[in-house]
Amino acid sequence: MRKPYVILIGSASGIGKSTIASQLSKELNIKHLIESDFIRAVIRGIIGREYAPALHSSSYDAYKHLRNQKNYTNYKELVSAGFDEHASYVIPGLEKIIQRAITDFDDIIIEGVHLVPGLIDTKQFEDYAEIYFFILSSDEEAHKQRFVKRAIEIHRGGKQLDFFCENRIIHNHLISQAEKHDVPVINTDTIDKSLKQILTIINKSYATVKLINSVEQLEDVIDIIINQNNGSIEKITYKLKGFKDYLERQINITDYESAKKFINKLNENEDIREDLTNLYNISSYRELLICAENTDIIDKIKKELKDKGYVYNE
């Protein structure tokens, strides 16, 4: 029997985590879907405002109750620290829920702003459950549009919109923590594409491809794997000429926005481009571990790469 699924979906307010979590629960037929806001409400009933003022604030203005505000050098650091303080009260309750789901052998999806990489300890559950942690992201303009729509729908438009800046800081903080702790970041351009990216990681259809593309062709390779087919690149291995040992890097590129940032950096920084070109020149090929939603898509990616002449013929 497989271990139960524990799927965590975190993001700042207004990114679309509730919609994606709901669709994912239907796709995987998981009946237990919990919002971290409900856990926060329970914990607020246990811990009084006088003991935990940050908990009784919203995530975006909890910084106002930090005792050491003068220790932070800028506003972004202050808002992020207040948010972490707010979330830290909720996380023990979330961990108890995960433990109960594992004990009962139930699949569960938990979504909410309080799921902060580095604060919630997922390693303690890895032997007993299939743990998947995702942080959702969005560019600022799309986030603002969703934020306005959500604010209107919940009839707290004015108050919510006043704190868009703080919620954007929280968004960037979550992305930073996700990258630091190797948590996949899923861009939410469309619900369908986001779901496919998440299912790609959960379903784990893997394959290795050996490529001989040039640095100039790297953007096209990434476009085929990630943008056109919603795949991901988990690892890259360089077979260096004249060396028995391989050079291996775990990269975990799951969304096209992250990949584009790397391509832009490559195009803008001549030193990085030159270093990568030199590495390409001394390697016989690059072996990529790719992941896609199913084996049919894996085969499609392989064919498209081969048709472009990027595949190494042994």
C-alpha positions in Angstrom: 0.0 0.0 0.0 1.2 3.5 -0.7 1.7 6.0 2.0 -1.0 8.7 2.4 -0.7 11.9 0.5 0.0 15.1 2.5 -0.2 18.0 0.1 0.6 21.6 1.3 -0.2 24.6 -0.8 1.0 28.0 0.5 0.9 31.5 -0.9 0.1 35.1 0.0 -3.5 36.2 -0.1 -5.1 36.6 -3.5 -2.8 34.2 -5.5 -5.4 31.5 -6.1 -4.4 28.8 -3.6 -8.0 28.0 -2.6 -9.1 27.5 -6.2 -6.1 25.3 -7.0 -6.4 23.3 -3.8 -10.1 22.7 -4.5 -9.4 21.6 -8.1 -6.6 19.4 -7.0 -8.7 17.6 -4.4 -11.2 16.8 -7.1 -8.5 15.6 -9.5 -6.9 13.3 -6.9 -10.2 12.4 -5.1 -9.0 13.7 -1.8 -11.9 14.4 0.6 -9.9 16.1 3.4 -9.2 19.8 2.4 -8.4 22.2 5.2 -7.7 25.9 5.2 -5.0 27.1 7.6 -7.3 30.1 8.5 -9.6 27.6 10.4 -6.7 26.3 12.4 -5.8 29.9 13.2 -9.3 30.6 14.5 -9.2 27.6 16.8 -5.8 28.6 18.2 -7.0 32.2 18.8 -9.7 30.7 21.0 -7.0 29.0 23.1 -4.3 31.6 23.2 -5.5 35.1 24.3 -4.7 38.4 22.6 -2.6 39.6 25.5 -0.2 36.6 25.2 0.0 36.5 21.4 -1.0 39.9 19.8 0.6 38.9 16.5 -1.7 35.8 16.2 -4.8 38.0 16.8 -3.7 40.4 14.0 -3.8 39.7 10.3 -0.8 38.2 8.6 0.0 41.5 6.8 0.0 43.8 9.9 1.3 41.4 12.6 4.6 43.3 12.4 3.0 46.1 14.4 3.2 43.9 17.5 6.8 42.9 17.3 8.7 44.0 20.4 12.0 44.5 18.5 10.9 46.6 15.6 14.0 48.8 15.7 16.3 45.7 15.0 15.0 45.5 11.4 16.8 47.6 8.7 13.9 48.1 6.4 10.1 47.8 6.1 10.2 44.5 4.0 12.2 42.7 6.7 9.9 44.0 9.4 6.7 42.9 7.6 8.3 39.5 6.8 9.3 39.0 10.5 5.8 39.9 11.7 4.3 37.5 9.2 6.6 34.7 10.4 5.7 35.4 14.0 2.0 35.3 13.1 2.4 32.0 11.2 4.5 30.3 13.9 1.5 30.1 16.2 -0.6 28.3 13.6 2.0 25.8 12.4 2.0 23.5 15.5 -1.7 23.0 15.0 -1.1 22.2 11.3 1.5 19.6 12.2 -0.9 17.9 14.6 -3.5 17.7 11.8 -0.9 16.1 9.5 0.0 13.6 12.2 -3.7 12.7 12.7 -4.2 12.2 8.9 -1.2 9.9 8.8 -2.4 7.9 11.8 -5.8 7.5 10.2 -4.1 6.8 6.8 -6.1 9.6 5.2 -4.9 11.7 2.2 -5.1 15.4 3.0 -4.6 18.8 1.4 -3.8 21.8 3.5 -3.8 25.3 2.0 -3.1 28.7 3.5 -0.8 31.6 4.0 0.6 30.1 7.1 2.5 27.3 5.3 5.9 28.8 5.4 8.9 26.8 4.1 11.5 26.4 6.9 8.9 27.0 9.6 6.8 23.9 9.1 8.8 20.7 9.8 7.8 18.3 7.0 10.8 16.0 7.4 9.3 14.4 10.6 6.5 12.9 8.3 8.6 11.7 5.4 8.8 8.1 6.5 5.0 7.9 7.0 3.5 9.9 4.2 4.1 11.2 0.6 4.8 14.9 1.4 4.3 17.5 -1.3 4.8 21.1 -0.6 4.1 23.9 -3.1 4.3 27.7 -3.0 2.2 29.6 -5.5 3.4 32.7 -7.2 2.1 35.4 -9.5 3.5 38.5 -11.1 2.6 41.8 -9.4 0.0 43.0 -11.9 -1.9 39.6 -12.0 -1.7 39.4 -8.2 -3.2 42.9 -7.9 -6.1 42.0 -10.2 -6.9 38.9 -8.3 -6.5 40.7 -5.0 -9.0 43.4 -6.1 -11.5 40.7 -7.2 -11.1 38.8 -4.0 -11.4 41.9 -1.8 -14.7 42.8 -3.5 -16.0 39.3 -3.2 -15.4 39.1 0.6 -16.8 42.6 1.1 -13.7 44.0 2.7 -12.4 45.7 -0.3 -11.1 48.9 1.3 -9.2 47.3 4.1 -7.8 44.5 1.9 -6.6 46.8 -0.8 -4.9 49.1 1.7 -2.5 46.3 2.5 -1.7 45.1 -1.0 1.9 46.3 -0.6 2.3 44.2 2.6 0.8 41.1 1.0 3.2 41.5 -1.9 6.1 41.6 0.6 4.7 38.3 2.1 4.5 36.9 -1.5 8.1 37.6 -2.1 9.2 36.3 1.3 7.4 33.0 0.7 9.1 32.7 -2.7 12.5 33.4 -1.2 11.9 30.8 1.6 10.7 28.2 -1.0 13.9 28.7 -3.0 16.0 28.4 0.1 14.3 25.2 1.2 13.9 23.5 -2.2 10.1 23.8 -2.2 8.7 24.0 -5.8 7.3 27.3 -6.8 4.2 27.1 -9.1 3.2 30.1 -11.2 -0.5 30.7 -11.4 -0.9 32.3 -14.8 -3.8 29.8 -15.4 -5.5 27.3 -13.1 -5.1 24.5 -15.7 -1.4 25.0 -16.2 -0.8 25.3 -12.4 -2.7 22.0 -11.8 -0.7 20.3 -14.5 2.6 21.4 -13.0 1.5 20.2 -9.6 0.3 16.8 -10.9 3.6 16.5 -12.9 5.5 16.5 -9.6 3.0 14.3 -7.7 2.6 11.7 -10.5 6.3 11.5 -11.0 6.7 10.3 -14.6 10.5 10.6 -15.0 13.0 10.1 -17.8 16.6 11.1 -18.6 17.6 12.7 -21.9 21.1 13.3 -23.2 21.4 16.6 -24.9 24.0 18.3 -27.1 22.3 21.7 -27.5 24.3 24.9 -27.5 24.0 27.7 -25.0 22.1 29.7 -27.6 19.6 26.8 -28.0 19.1 26.4 -24.2 16.1 28.7 -24.2 14.4 26.6 -26.8 15.1 23.4 -24.8 13.5 25.0 -21.7 10.6 26.2 -23.7 9.9 22.7 -25.1 10.2 21.0 -21.7 8.6 23.5 -19.3 6.5 26.0 -21.3 5.0 23.8 -24.0 4.6 20.5 -22.1 4.4 21.7 -18.4 7.3 19.5 -17.5 10.1 20.2 -15.1 13.9 19.7 -15.0 15.0 18.0 -11.7 18.7 17.5 -12.3 21.4 18.1 -14.8 24.6 16.0 -15.2 27.6 16.9 -17.2 29.7 14.2 -18.8 33.1 15.9 -18.8 35.6 14.9 -21.5 38.6 13.1 -20.1 37.0 12.6 -16.6 35.5 9.5 -15.2 33.4 11.4 -12.6 30.3 13.3 -13.6 29.4 16.9 -12.6 25.9 16.8 -11.2 23.6 19.6 -10.1 20.1 19.4 -8.5 18.2 22.3 -10.0 14.4 21.6 -9.6 13.1 24.0 -12.2 9.3 23.5 -12.1 7.9 26.7 -13.6 8.6 28.8 -16.7 9.0 32.1 -14.9 11.9 30.8 -12.9 13.5 29.4 -16.0 13.0 32.7 -17.9 14.8 34.5 -15.0 17.8 32.3 -15.5 17.7 32.8 -19.3 17.5 36.6 -18.8 20.4 36.5 -16.4 22.4 34.4 -18.9 21.7 37.0 -21.7 22.5 40.0 -19.5 25.7 38.7 -17.8 28.5 37.9 -20.2 30.6 36.2 -17.5 27.9 33.7 -16.6 27.3 33.0 -20.3 31.0 32.5 -20.9 31.3 30.1 -18.0 28.3 28.1 -19.2 29.7 28.0 -22.7 33.1 26.7 -21.4 31.3 24.0 -19.4 29.3 23.0 -22.5 32.5 22.9 -24.6 34.2 20.4 -22.2 31.2 18.1 -21.8 30.3 15.4 -24.3 26.6 15.9 -23.4 24.3 17.1 -20.7 22.0 14.5 -19.1 18.7 16.0 -17.9 16.3 14.3 -15.5 12.9 15.5 -16.6 9.5 15.0 -15.1 6.1 15.3 -16.7 2.4 14.6 -16.0 2.5 11.1 -17.6 4.7 8.9 -19.9 2.9 10.2 -23.0 4.1 13.7 -22.4 7.6 12.4 -21.6 7.6 10.7 -25.0 6.3 13.9 -26.6 9.1 15.9 -25.0 11.7 13.4 -26.2 10.4 13.5 -29.7 10.4 17.3 -29.9 13.9 17.5 -28.6 15.1 14.9 -31.1 13.3 16.6 -34.0 15.2 19.8 -33.2 18.6 17.9 -33.2 19.2 18.4 -29.5 19.4 14.7 -28.5 22.8 13.0 -28.2 23.1 9.9 -30.5 25.3 7.3 -28.8 
